[in-house]
Amino acid sequence: MCRAFSDREIEASTIDALLEQARRAPSAGNTAALDFLVLASREDVAIYWDTTLPAARRATFPWPRLLDAPLLIIPWVDPEAYVKRYARTDKAHTGLGSGESEWTVPYWFVDGGAAVMTLLHGAVDAELGALFFGLFGDEDAVRTKFGVPARLRALGCVAIGHPLPERKSSSVSTPRPTLDQIVHRGRW
C-alpha cells in the first residue's frame, strides 16, 4: 500500500487496462454488477477530497501526499442485481432471489473485493503505487456529489499513482501470522 504519490498523470491506456482487468474479476452467477467511478482529472480528484476531507481537517491528516494521487477509482456494487440474477430460472433453486437478507454472505462485496485486489495488483504490475481505503461515512456525500445511483454501494476508494518515498504506516509493525498458524491441511 502506497500513501505518497507524485501528481504525475497516468496514461489513459493504463487506466483502461487496469479497469479491463478489474471488470473480469470473479462474479457470482456472472452477475457482473460492478461499476467504477473513475476520477482522473485534477478537478474531479480535488472535488473528491473536498467532499471527504475538508481543508480544516487536512492540517492534521497524516498522509498529505495521498491527496496528490492523480487517479481515484471508487468501485460500486449493486446488491439488487444479485437478487435479480438469482431469481432467474437457473439460480432460483438457491432461494437467493428472494431478497438481500437471504444472502448469508453478500457476494456483491466478495466480488467487488476481488475486483479491488485485481486493481491493486494491476497497479503494481504497471509499476505504480496503490492504496485501498474506506470512505469512512462519506459514501452518501460522494454518491450525491458525483451522481451515483442510490441503489449502489461503495466498497471504498483506490488511489493510484506514481509512488514517492514515504514514512511507513504503524500497521507495518503488526506481524502477520505464519503459514503454520493459519494453514490447516486436511483438518483443523
Contact map, one row per residue, 1 for C-alpha under 8 A:
11100000000000000000000000000000000000000000000000000000000000000000000000000000000000000000000000000000000000000000000000000000111100000000000000000000000000000000000000000000000000000000
11111000000000000000000000000000000000000000000000000000000000000000000000000000000000000000000000000000000000000000000000000000111000000000000000000000000000000010000000000000000000000000
11111000000000000000000000000000000000000000000000000000000000101100000000000000000000000000000000000000000000000000000000000000011000000000000000000000000000000010010000000000000000000000
01111100000000000000000000000000000000000000000000000000000000111101100000000000000000000000000000000000000000000000000000000000000000000000000000000000000000000011110000000000000000000000
01111110000000000000000000000000000000000000000000000000000000001111100000000000000000000000000000000000000000000000000000000000100000000000000000000000000000001111000000000000000000000000
00011111000000000000000000000000000000000000000000000000000000001001110000000000000000000000000000000000000000000000000000000000000000000000000000000000000000001111000000000000000000000000
00001111100000000000000000000000000000000000000000000000000000000001110000000000000000000000000000000000000000000000000000000000000000000000000000000000000000001100000000000000000000000000
00000111110000000000000000000000000000000000000000000000000000000000010000000000000000000000000000000000000000000000000000000000000000000000000000000000000000001100000000000000000000000000
00000011111000000000000000000000000000000000000000000000000000000000011000000000000000000000000000000000000000000000000000000000000000000000000000000000000000001000000000000000000000000000
00000001111101100000000000000000000000000000000000000000000000000000011000000000000000000000000000000000000000000000000000000000000000000000000000000000000000001000000000000000000000000000
00000000111111100000000000000000000000000000000000000000000000000000000000000000000000000000000000000000000000000000000000000000000000000000000000000000000000000000000000000000000000000000
00000000011111110000000000000000000000000000000000000000000000000000000000000000000000000000000000000000000000000000000000000000000000000000000000000000000000000000000000000000000000000000
00000000001111111000000000000000000000000000000000000000000000000000000000000000000000000000000000000000000000000000000000000000000000000000000000000000000000000000000000000000000000000000
00000000011111111100000000000000000000000000000000000000000000000000000000000000000000000000000000000000000000000000000000000100000000000000000000000000000000000000000000000000000000000000
00000000011111111110000000000000000000000000000000000000000000000000000000000000000000000000000000000000000000000000000000000000000000000000000000000000000000000000000000000000000000000000
00000000000111111111000000000000000000000000000000000000000000000000000000000000000000000000000000000000000000000000000000000000000000000000000000000000000000000000000000000000000000000000
00000000000011111111100000000000000000000000000000000000000000000000000000000000000000000000000000000000000000000000000000000000000000000000000000000000000000000000000000000000000000000000
00000000000001111111110000000000000000000000000000000000000000000000000000000000000000000000000000000000000000000000001001100000000000000000000000000000000000000000000000000000000000000000
00000000000000111111111000000000000000000000000000000000000000000000000000000000000000000000000000000000000000000000001000000000000000000000000000000000000000000000000000000000000000000000
00000000000000011111111100000000000000000000000000000000000000000000000000000000000000000000000000000000000000000000000000000000000000000000000000000000000000000000000000000000000000000000
00000000000000001111111110000000000000000000000000000000000000000000000000000000000000000000000000000000000000000000011001000000000000000000000000000000000000000000000000000000000000000000
00000000000000000111111110000000000000000000000000000000000000000000000000000000000000000000000000000000000000000111011000000000000000000000000000000000000000000000000000000000000000000000
00000000000000000011111110000001010000000000000000000000000000000000000000000000000000000000000000000000000000000010000000000000000000000000000000000000000000000000000000000000000000000000
00000000000000000001111111000000000000000000000000000000000000000000000000000000000000000000000000000000000000000010000000000000000000000000000000000000000000000000000000000000000000000000
00000000000000000000111111100000000000000000000000000000000000000000000000000000000000000000000000000000000000100110010000000000000000000000000000000000000000000000000000000000000000000000
00000000000000000000000111110100000000000000000000000000000000000000000000000000000000000000000000000000000000100110000000000000000000000000000000000000000000000000000000000000000000000000
00000000000000000000000011111111000000000000000000000000000000000000000000000000000000000000000000000000000000100000000000000000000000000000000000000000000000000000000000000000000000000000
00000000000000000000000001111111000000000000000000000000000000000000000000000000000000000000000000000000001100100000000000000000000000000000000000000000000000000000000000000000000000000000
00000000000000000000000000111110000000000000000000000000000000000000000000000000000011000010000000000000000000000000000000000000000000000000000000000000000000000000000000000000000000000000
00000000000000000000000001111111000000000000000000000000000000000000000000000000000000000000000000000000000000000000000000000000000000000000000000000000000000000000000000000000000000000000
00000000000000000000000000111111100000000000000000000000000000000000000000000000110010000000000000000000000000000000000000000000000000000000000000000000000000000000000000000000000000000000
00000000000000000000001000110111110000000000000000000000000000000000000000000000000000000000000000000000000000000000000000000000000000000000000000000000000000000000000000000000000000000000
00000000000000000000000000000011111000000000000000000000000000000000000000001110110000000000000000000000000100000000000000000000000000000000000000000000000000000000000000000000000000000000
00000000000000000000001000000001111100000000000000000000000000000000000000111100000000000000000000000000000000010000000000000000000000000000000000000000000000000000000000000000000000000000
00000000000000000000000000000000111110000000000000000000000000000000000000111000000000000000000000000000000000000000000000000000000000000000000000000000000000000000000000000000000000000000
00000000000000000000000000000000011111000000000000000000000000000000000011110000000000000000000000000000000000000000000000000000000000000000000000000000000000000000000000000000000000000000
00000000000000000000000000000000001111100000000000000000000000000000000011110000000000000000000000000000000000000000000000000000000000000000000000000000000000000000000000000000000000000000
00000000000000000000000000000000000111110000000000000000000000000000001111000000000000000000000000000000000000000000000000000000000000000000000000000000000000000000000000000000000000000000
00000000000000000000000000000000000011111001100000000000000000000000001110000000000000000000000000000000000000000000000000000000000000000000000000000000000000000000000000000000000000000000
00000000000000000000000000000000000001111101100000000000000000000000011100000000000000000000000000000000000000000000000000000000000000000000000000000000000000000000000000000000000000000000
00000000000000000000000000000000000000111111100000000000000000000000011000000000000000000000000000000000000000000000000000000000000000000000000000000000000000000000000000000000000000000000
00000000000000000000000000000000000000011111110000000000000000000000010000000000000000000000000000000000000000000000000000000000000000000000000000000000000000000000000000000000000000000000
00000000000000000000000000000000000000001111111000000000000000000000000000000000000000000000000000000000000000000000000000000000000000000000000000000000000000000000000000000000000000000000
00000000000000000000000000000000000000111111111100000000000000000000000000000000000000000000000000000000000000000000000000000000000000000000000000000000000000000000000000000000000000000000
00000000000000000000000000000000000000111111111110000000000000000000011100000000000000000000000000000000000000000000000000000000000000000000000000000000000000000000000000000000000000000000
00000000000000000000000000000000000000000111111111000000000000000000000000000000000000000000000000000000000000000000000000000000000000000000000000000000000000000000000000000000000000000000
00000000000000000000000000000000000000000011111111100000000000000000000000000000000000000000000000000000000000000000000000000000000000000000000000000000000000000000000000000000000000000000
00000000000000000000000000000000000000000001111111110000000000000000000000000000000000000000000000000000000000000000000000000000000000000000010000000000000000000000000000000000000000000000
00000000000000000000000000000000000000000000111111111100000000000010000000000000000000000000000000000000000000000000000000000000000000000000000000000000000000000000000000000000000000000000
00000000000000000000000000000000000000000000011111111110000000000000000000000000000000000000000000000000000000000000000000000000000000000000000000000000000000000000000000000000000000000000
00000000000000000000000000000000000000000000001111111100000000000000000000000000000000000000000000000000000000000000000000000000000000000100110010000000000000000000000000000000000000000000
00000000000000000000000000000000000000000000000111111100000000000000000000000000000000000000000000000000000000000000000000000000000000100100110000000000000000000000000000000000000000000000
00000000000000000000000000000000000000000000000011111110110000000000000000000000000000000000000000000000000000000000000000000000000000000000000000000000000000000000000000000000000000000000
00000000000000000000000000000000000000000000000011111111110000000000000000000000000000000000000000000000000000000000000000000000000000000000000000000000000000000000000000000000000000000000
00000000000000000000000000000000000000000000000001001111111000000000000000000000000000000000000000000000000000000000000000000000000000000000000000000000000000000000000000000000000000000000
00000000000000000000000000000000000000000000000000000111111000000000000000000000000000000000000000000000000000000000000000000000000000000000000000000000000000000000000000000000000000000000
00000000000000000000000000000000000000000000000000001111111110000000000000000000000000000000000000000000000000000000000000000000000000000000000000000000000000000000000000000000000000000000
00000000000000000000000000000000000000000000000000001111111110010000000000000000000000000000000000000000000000000000000000000000000000000000000000000000000000000000000000000000000000000000
00000000000000000000000000000000000000000000000000000011111110000000000000000000000000000000000000000000000000000000000000000000000000000000000000000000000000000000000000000000000000000000
00000000000000000000000000000000000000000000000000000000111111000000000000000000000000000000000000000000000000000000000000000000000000000000000000000000000000000000000000000000000000000000
00000000000000000000000000000000000000000000000000000000111111110000000000000000000000000000000000000000000000000000000000000000000000000000000000000000000000000000000000000000000000000000
00000000000000000000000000000000000000000000000000000000000111110000000000000000000000000000000000000000000000000000000000000000000000000000000000000000000000000000000000000000000000000000
00110000000000000000000000000000000000000000000000000000000011111110000000000000000000000000000000000000000000000000000000000000000000000000000000000000000000000000000000000000000000000000
00010000000000000000000000000000000000000000000000000000010011111111000000000000000000000000000000000000000000000000000000000000000000000000000000000000000000000000000000000000000000000000
00111100000000000000000000000000000000000000000000000000000000111111100000000000000000000000000000000000000000000000000000000000000000000000000000000000000000000000000000000000000000000000
00111000000000000000000000000000000000000000000000000000000000111111100000000000000000000000000000000000000000000000000000000000000000000000000000000000000000100000000000000000000000000000
00001000000000000000000000000000000000000000000010000000000000111111100000000000000000000000000000000000000000000000000000000000000000000000000000000000000000000000000000000000000000000000
00011110000000000000000000000000000000000000000000000000000000011111110000000000000000000000000000000000000000000000000000000000000000000000000000000000000000000000000000000000000000000000
00011110000000000000000000000000000000000000000000000000000000001111111100000000000000000000000000000000000000000000000000000000000000000000000000000000000000111100000000000000000000000000
00000111110000000000000000000000000000011100100000000000000000000001111100000000000000000000000000000000000000000000000000000000000000000000000000000000000000111000000000000000000000000000
00000000110000000000000000000000000001111000100000000000000000000000111110000000000000000000000000000000000000000000000000000000000000000000000000000000000000111000000000000000000000000000
00000000000000000000000000000000000001110000100000000000000000000000111111000000000000000000000000000000000000000000000000000000000000000000000000000000000011110000000000000000000000000000
00000000000000000000000000000000000111100000000000000000000000000000001111100000000000000000000000000000000000000000000000000000000000000000000000000000000011100000000000000000000000000000
00000000000000000000000000000000000111000000000000000000000000000000000111110000000000000000000000000000000000000000000000000000000000000000000000000000011111000000000000000000000000000000
00000000000000000000000000000000011110000000000000000000000000000000000011111000000000000000000000000000000000010001000000000000000000000000000000000000011110000000000000000000000000000000
00000000000000000000000000000000011110000000000000000000000000000000000001111100000000000000000000000000000000010000000000000000000000000000000000000001111000000000000000000000000000000000
00000000000000000000000000000000111000000000000000000000000000000000000000111110000000000000000000000000000110010000000000000000000000000000000000000001111000000000000000000000000000000000
00000000000000000000000000000000110000000000000000000000000000000000000000011111110000000000000000000000000100000000000000000000000000000000000000000011100000000000000000000000000000000000
00000000000000000000000000000000100000000000000000000000000000000000000000001111111000000000000000010000010100000000000000000000000000000000000000000011100000000000000000000000000000000000
00000000000000000000000000000000000000000000000000000000000000000000000000000111111100000000000000010000000000000000000000000000000000000000000000000010000000000000000000000000000000000000
00000000000000000000000000000010100000000000000000000000000000000000000000000111111110000000000000000000000000000000000000000000000000000000000000000000000000000000000000000000000000000000
00000000000000000000000000000010100000000000000000000000000000000000000000000111111111000000000010000000000100000000000000000000000000000000000000000000000000000000000000000000000000000000
00000000000000000000000000000000000000000000000000000000000000000000000000000011111111100000000111110000000000000000000000000000000000000000000000000000000000000000000000000000000000000000
00000000000000000000000000000000000000000000000000000000000000000000000000000001111111110000000010000000000000000000000000000000000000000000000000000000000000000000000000000000000000000000
00000000000000000000000000001010000000000000000000000000000000000000000000000000111111110010000010000000000000000000000000000000000000000000000000000000000000000000000000000000000000000000
00000000000000000000000000001000000000000000000000000000000000000000000000000000011111111111011110000000000000000000000000000000000000000000000000000000000000000000000000000000000000000000
00000000000000000000000000000000000000000000000000000000000000000000000000000000001111111011001111000000000000000000000000000000000000000000000000000000000000000000000000000000000000000000
00000000000000000000000000000000000000000000000000000000000000000000000000000000000111111111000010000000000000000000000000000000000000000000000000000000000000000000000000000000000000000000
00000000000000000000000000000000000000000000000000000000000000000000000000000000000001111111100000000000000000000000000000000000000000000000000000000000000000000000000000000000000000000000
00000000000000000000000000000000000000000000000000000000000000000000000000000000000001011111100000000000000000000000000000000000000000000000000000000000000000000000000000000000000000000000
00000000000000000000000000001000000000000000000000000000000000000000000000000000000011111111111110000000000000000000000000000000000000000000000000000000000000000000000000000000000000000000
00000000000000000000000000000000000000000000000000000000000000000000000000000000000001111111111110000000000000000000000000000000000000000000000000000000000000000000000000000000000000000000
00000000000000000000000000000000000000000000000000000000000000000000000000000000000000001111111000000000000000000000000000000000000000000000000000000000000000000000000000000000000000000000
00000000000000000000000000000000000000000000000000000000000000000000000000000000000001000011111110000000000000000000000000000000000000000000000000000000000000000000000000000000000000000000
00000000000000000000000000000000000000000000000000000000000000000000000000000000000001100011111111000100000000000000000000000000000000000000000000000000000000000000000000000000000000000000
00000000000000000000000000000000000000000000000000000000000000000000000000000000001001100011011111110110000000000000000000000000000000000000000000000000000000000000000000000000000000000000
00000000000000000000000000000000000000000000000000000000000000000000000000000000011111110011011111110100000000000000000000000000000000000000000000000000000000000000000000000000000000000000
00000000000000000000000000000000000000000000000000000000000000000000000000000000001000100000001111110100000000000000000000000000000000000000000000000000000000000000000000000000000000000000
00000000000000000000000000000000000000000000000000000000000000000000000000000000001000000000000111111110000000000000000000000000000000000000000000000000000000000000000000000000000000000000
00000000000000000000000000000000000000000000000000000000000000000000000000000011001000000000000111111110010000000000000000000000000000000000000000000000000000000000000000000000000000000000
00000000000000000000000000000000000000000000000000000000000000000000000000000000000000000000000000111111000000000000000000000000000000000000000000000000000000000000000000000000000000000000
00000000000000000000000000000000000000000000000000000000000000000000000000000000000000000000001111111111000000000000000000000000000000000000000000000000000000000000000000000000000000000000
00000000000000000000000000000000000000000000000000000000000000000000000000000000000000000000000100111111111000000000000000000000000000000000000000000000000000000000000000000000000000000000
00000000000000000000000000000000000000000000000000000000000000000000000000000000000000000000000000001111110000000000000000000000000000000000000000000000000000000000000000000000000000000000
00000000000000000000000000000000000000000000000000000000000000000000000000000000000000000000000000000011111000000000000000000000000000000000000000000000000000000000000000000000000000000000
00000000000000000000000000000000000000000000000000000000000000000000000000000010000000000000000000010011111111000000000000000000000000000000000000000000000000000000000000000000000000000000
00000000000000000000000000010000000000000000000000000000000000000000000000000000000000000000000000000010111111100000000000000000000000000000000000000000000000000000000000000000000000000000
00000000000000000000000000010000100000000000000000000000000000000000000000001110010000000000000000000000011111110000000000000000000000000000000000000000000000000000000000000000000000000000
00000000000000000000000000000000000000000000000000000000000000000000000000001000000000000000000000000000011111111000000000000000000000000000000000000000001000000000000000000000000000000000
00000000000000000000000000000000000000000000000000000000000000000000000000000000000000000000000000000000011111111100000000000000000000000000000000000000000000000000000000000000000000000000
00000000000000000000000011110000000000000000000000000000000000000000000000000000000000000000000000000000001111111110000000000000000000000000000000000000000000000000000000000000000000000000
00000000000000000000000000000000010000000000000000000000000000000000000000111000000000000000000000000000000111111111000000000000000000000000000000000000001000000000000000000000000000000000
00000000000000000000000000000000000000000000000000000000000000000000000000000000000000000000000000000000000011111111100000000000000000000000000000000000001000000000000000000000000000000000
00000000000000000000010011000000000000000000000000000000000000000000000000000000000000000000000000000000000001111111110000000000000000000000000000000000000000000000000000000000000000000000
00000000000000000000011111000000000000000000000000000000000000000000000000000000000000000000000000000000000000111111111000000000000000000000000000000000000000000000000000000000000000000000
00000000000000000000010000000000000000000000000000000000000000000000000000100000000000000000000000000000000000011111111100000000000100000000000000000000000001000000000000000000000000000000
00000000000000000000000000000000000000000000000000000000000000000000000000000000000000000000000000000000000000001111111110000000000000000000000000000000000000000000000000000000000000000000
00000000000000000000110010000000000000000000000000000000000000000000000000000000000000000000000000000000000000000111111111000000000000000000000000000000000000000000000000000000000000000000
00000000000000000110110000000000000000000000000000000000000000000000000000000000000000000000000000000000000000000011111111100000000000000000000000000000000001000000000000000000000000000000
00000000000000000000000000000000000000000000000000000000000000000000000000000000000000000000000000000000000000000001111111110000011100000000000000000000000001000000000000000000000000000000
00000000000000000000000000000000000000000000000000000000000000000000000000000000000000000000000000000000000000000000111111111000000000000000000000000000000000000000000000000000000000000000
00000000000000000100100000000000000000000000000000000000000000000000000000000000000000000000000000000000000000000000011111111100000000000000000000000000000000000000000000000000000000000000
00000000000000000100000000000000000000000000000000000000000000000000000000000000000000000000000000000000000000000000001111111111110000000000000000000000000000010000000000000000000000000000
00000000000000000000000000000000000000000000000000000000000000000000000000000000000000000000000000000000000000000000000111111111110000000000000000000000000000000000000000000000000000000000
00000000000000000000000000000000000000000000000000000000000000000000000000000000000000000000000000000000000000000000000011111111000000000000000000000000000000000000000000000000000000000000
00000000000001000000000000000000000000000000000000000000000000000000000000000000000000000000000000000000000000000000000001111111000000000000000000000000000000000000000000000000000000000000
00000000000000000000000000000000000000000000000000000000000000000000000000000000000000000000000000000000000000000000000000111111100000000000000000000000000000000100000000000000000000000000
00000000000000000000000000000000000000000000000000000000000000000000000000000000000000000000000000000000000000000000000000111111110000000000000000000000000000011110000000000000000000000000
11001000000000000000000000000000000000000000000000000000000000000000000000000000000000000000000000000000000000000000000000110011111000000000000000000000000000011110000000000000000000000000
11100000000000000000000000000000000000000000000000000000000000000000000000000000000000000000000000000000000000000000000100110001111100000000000000000000000001111000000000000000000000000000
11100000000000000000000000000000000000000000000000000000000000000000000000000000000000000000000000000000000000000000000100000000111110000000000000000000000001110000000000000000000000000000
10000000000000000000000000000000000000000000000000000000000000000000000000000000000000000000000000000000000000000001000100000000011111000000000000000000000111100000000000000000000000000000
00000000000000000000000000000000000000000000000000000000000000000000000000000000000000000000000000000000000000000000000000000000001111100000000000000000000111000000000000000000000000000000
00000000000000000000000000000000000000000000000000000000000000000000000000000000000000000000000000000000000000000000000000000000000111110000000000000000001110000000000000000000000000000000
00000000000000000000000000000000000000000000000000010000000000000000000000000000000000000000000000000000000000000000000000000000000011111110000000000000011110000000000000000000000000000000
00000000000000000000000000000000000000000000000000000000000000000000000000000000000000000000000000000000000000000000000000000000000001111110000000000000000000000000000000000000000000000000
00000000000000000000000000000000000000000000000000000000000000000000000000000000000000000000000000000000000000000000000000000000000000111111000000000000000000000000000000000000000000000000
00000000000000000000000000000000000000000000000000110000000000000000000000000000000000000000000000000000000000000000000000000000000000111111110000000000000000000000000000000000000000000000
00000000000000000000000000000000000000000000000000000000000000000000000000000000000000000000000000000000000000000000000000000000000000111111111000000000110000000000000000000000000000000000
00000000000000000000000000000000000000000000000000000000000000000000000000000000000000000000000000000000000000000000000000000000000000001111111100000000000000000000000000000000000000000000
00000000000000000000000000000000000000000000000000110000000000000000000000000000000000000000000000000000000000000000000000000000000000000111111110000000000000000000000000000000000000000000
00000000000000000000000000000000000000000000000100110000000000000000000000000000000000000000000000000000000000000000000000000000000000000111111111010000000000000000000000000000000000000000
00000000000000000000000000000000000000000000000000000000000000000000000000000000000000000000000000000000000000000000000000000000000000000011111111111100000000000000000000000000000000000000
00000000000000000000000000000000000000000000000000000000000000000000000000000000000000000000000000000000000000000000000000000000000000000001111111110000000000000000000000000000000000000000
00000000000000000000000000000000000000000000000000100000000000000000000000000000000000000000000000000000000000000000000000000000000000000000111111100000000000000000000000000000000000000000
00000000000000000000000000000000000000000000000000000000000000000000000000000000000000000000000000000000000000000000000000000000000000000000011111110000000000000000000000000000000000000000
00000000000000000000000000000000000000000000000000000000000000000000000000000000000000000000000000000000000000000000000000000000000000000000001111111000000000000000000000000000000000000000
00000000000000000000000000000000000000000000000000000000000000000000000000000000000000000000000000000000000000000000000000000000000000000000011101111101000000000000000000000000000000000000
00000000000000000000000000000000000000000000000000000000000000000000000000000000000000000000000000000000000000000000000000000000000000000000001000111111000000000000000000000000000000000000
00000000000000000000000000000000000000000000000000000000000000000000000000000000000000000000000000000000000000000000000000000000000000000000001000011111100000000000000000000000000000000000
00000000000000000000000000000000000000000000000000000000000000000000000000000111000000000000000000000000000000000000000000000000000000000000000000001111100000000000000000000000000000000000
00000000000000000000000000000000000000000000000000000000000000000000000000011110000000000000000000000000000000000000000000000000000000000000000000011111110000000000000000000000000000000000
00000000000000000000000000000000000000000000000000000000000000000000000000011110000000000000000000000000000000000000000000000000000000000010000000000111111000000000000000000000000000000000
00000000000000000000000000000000000000000000000000000000000000000000000001111000000000000000000000000000000000000000000000000000000000100010000000000001111100000000000000000000000000000000
00000000000000000000000000000000000000000000000000000000000000000000000001111000000000000000000000000000000010011000000000000000000001100000000000000000111110000000000000000000000000000000
00000000000000000000000000000000000000000000000000000000000000000000000001100000000000000000000000000000000000000000000000000000000111100000000000000000011111000000000000000000000000000000
00000000000000000000000000000000000000000000000000000000000000000000000111100000000000000000000000000000000000000000000000000000000111100000000000000000001111100000000000000000000000000000
00000000000000000000000000000000000000000000000000000000000000000000000111000000000000000000000000000000000000000001001100000000011110000000000000000000000111110000000000000000000000000000
00000000000000000000000000000000000000000000000000000000000000000100111110000000000000000000000000000000000000000000000000000000011100000000000000000000000011111000000000000000000000000000
00000000000000000000000000000000000000000000000000000000000000000000111100000000000000000000000000000000000000000000000000100001111000000000000000000000000001111100000000000000000000000000
00001111110000000000000000000000000000000000000000000000000000000000111000000000000000000000000000000000000000000000000000000001110000000000000000000000000000111110000000000000000000000000
00001111000000000000000000000000000000000000000000000000000000000000100000000000000000000000000000000000000000000000000000000011100000000000000000000000000000011111000000000000000000000000
01111100000000000000000000000000000000000000000000000000000000000000000000000000000000000000000000000000000000000000000000000001100000000000000000000000000000001111100000000000000000000000
00011100000000000000000000000000000000000000000000000000000000000000000000000000000000000000000000000000000000000000000000000000000000000000000000000000000000000111110000000000000000000000
00010000000000000000000000000000000000000000000000000000000000000000000000000000000000000000000000000000000000000000000000000000000000000000000000000000000000000011111000000000000000000000
00110000000000000000000000000000000000000000000000000000000000000000000000000000000000000000000000000000000000000000000000000000000000000000000000000000000000000001111100000000000000000000
00000000000000000000000000000000000000000000000000000000000000000000000000000000000000000000000000000000000000000000000000000000000000000000000000000000000000000000111110000000000000000000
00000000000000000000000000000000000000000000000000000000000000000000000000000000000000000000000000000000000000000000000000000000000000000000000000000000000000000000011111010000000000000000
00000000000000000000000000000000000000000000000000000000000000000000000000000000000000000000000000000000000000000000000000000000000000000000000000000000000000000000001111110000000000000000
00000000000000000000000000000000000000000000000000000000000000000000000000000000000000000000000000000000000000000000000000000000000000000000000000000000000000000000000111111100000000000000
00000000000000000000000000000000000000000000000000000000000000000000000000000000000000000000000000000000000000000000000000000000000000000000000000000000000000000000000011111100000000000000
00000000000000000000000000000000000000000000000000000000000000000000000000000000000000000000000000000000000000000000000000000000000000000000000000000000000000000000000111111110000000000000
00000000000000000000000000000000000000000000000000000000000000000000000000000000000000000000000000000000000000000000000000000000000000000000000000000000000000000000000001111110000000000000
00000000000000000000000000000000000000000000000000000000000000000000000000000000000000000000000000000000000000000000000000000000000000000000000000000000000000000000000001111111000000000000
00000000000000000000000000000000000000000000000000000000000000000000000000000000000000000000000000000000000000000000000000000000000000000000000000000000000000000000000000011111100000000000
00000000000000000000000000000000000000000000000000000000000000000000000000000000000000000000000000000000000000000000000000000000000000000000000000000000000000000000000000000111110000000000
00000000000000000000000000000000000000000000000000000000000000000000000000000000000000000000000000000000000000000000000000000000000000000000000000000000000000000000000000000011111111000000
00000000000000000000000000000000000000000000000000000000000000000000000000000000000000000000000000000000000000000000000000000000000000000000000000000000000000000000000000000001111111000000
00000000000000000000000000000000000000000000000000000000000000000000000000000000000000000000000000000000000000000000000000000000000000000000000000000000000000000000000000000000111111100000
00000000000000000000000000000000000000000000000000000000000000000000000000000000000000000000000000000000000000000000000000000000000000000000000000000000000000000000000000000000111111110000
00000000000000000000000000000000000000000000000000000000000000000000000000000000000000000000000000000000000000000000000000000000000000000000000000000000000000000000000000000000111111100000
00000000000000000000000000000000000000000000000000000000000000000000000000000000000000000000000000000000000000000000000000000000000000000000000000000000000000000000000000000000111111110000
00000000000000000000000000000000000000000000000000000000000000000000000000000000000000000000000000000000000000000000000000000000000000000000000000000000000000000000000000000000001111111000
00000000000000000000000000000000000000000000000000000000000000000000000000000000000000000000000000000000000000000000000000000000000000000000000000000000000000000000000000000000000101111111
00000000000000000000000000000000000000000000000000000000000000000000000000000000000000000000000000000000000000000000000000000000000000000000000000000000000000000000000000000000000000111111
00000000000000000000000000000000000000000000000000000000000000000000000000000000000000000000000000000000000000000000000000000000000000000000000000000000000000000000000000000000000000011111
00000000000000000000000000000000000000000000000000000000000000000000000000000000000000000000000000000000000000000000000000000000000000000000000000000000000000000000000000000000000000011111
00000000000000000000000000000000000000000000000000000000000000000000000000000000000000000000000000000000000000000000000000000000000000000000000000000000000000000000000000000000000000011111
